[in-house]
């Protein structure tokens, strides 16, 4: 296998969480396989007469066994290059999925057209909203509606009695509310989330299995990783997200979870989504994360897996 030139587009490397960052695991896996790394941020992408350029820096990482939070990478000088100097782009910019992110996917479409492998495919990342994409697999979801109208949501709450409502562009558990039929603040909550009935949101029946964890299942190159990270809510909390104080416990996936993940996997491959995080509660899909999925380090550390190495193998197979 020839050495690949891999560009990682991400948030500032100096600000990542050394203990948990999934992108760092990808860097270690890339260098372990003898590949060359470059580093850039979204603002470093630019077009010149229809050809995509990148203001990138060479990147090397200290081997995992020797790395410390104060010493784990080195960067070279920033150099302007045509994007075709790279074989692969790992798009690892964290949400929010805002207009800056969308514009970046438009620019990365030029890289894809020039023959660079972009992981994940920028066209699919742009079209697969992480909440709405899940609704294409509604048979594997709890009852769910998407609407901006209070009347529909109130009827849904009356029918199911216990409901989760959330924005379509949220991350880390932000903006998620649990409403029951006797909640005193249904009106004000829905006014806020729907911006006075001008913005659609998602409502889903509450899944009591959240107490056992909101499980992140990773799908790499269409293959389901055999362990999930169960993000278990803290006491008195509805949300399991780690950013909302949840506790991450890795565990083998169940037969039901595997069946659900394997039902989704072929569609992911068709769309060029090679690294995806499927969120499942009680065997039901809640979201399909395609932008910058995480939880690799926690699963690797607790289960001895090498998920980033698995992704590198998928990427290498693309060129073999």
Buried (B, 14 or more C-beta within 10 A) or exposed (E): EEEBBBBBBBBEBEEBEEEBBBBBBBBBBBBBBEBBBBBBBBEBBEEEEEEBBBBBBBBEBBEBEEBEEEEBBEBEEEEEBEBBBBBBBBBBBBBBBEEEBEEBBEBBBBBBEEEBBBBBBBBBBBEBBBBBBBBBBEEBBBEBBBBBEBEEBBEBBEEBEBBBBBBBBBBBBBBBBBBEEEBEEBEEBBEBBBEEBEEBBBBBBBBEBBEBBBBBBBBBBBBBBEBBBBBBBEEEBBBBBBEBBBEBBBBEBEEEBBEBBEEBBEBBBEBBBBBBBBBBBBBBBBBBBBBBBBBBBBBBBBBEBBBBBBBBBBBBEBEE
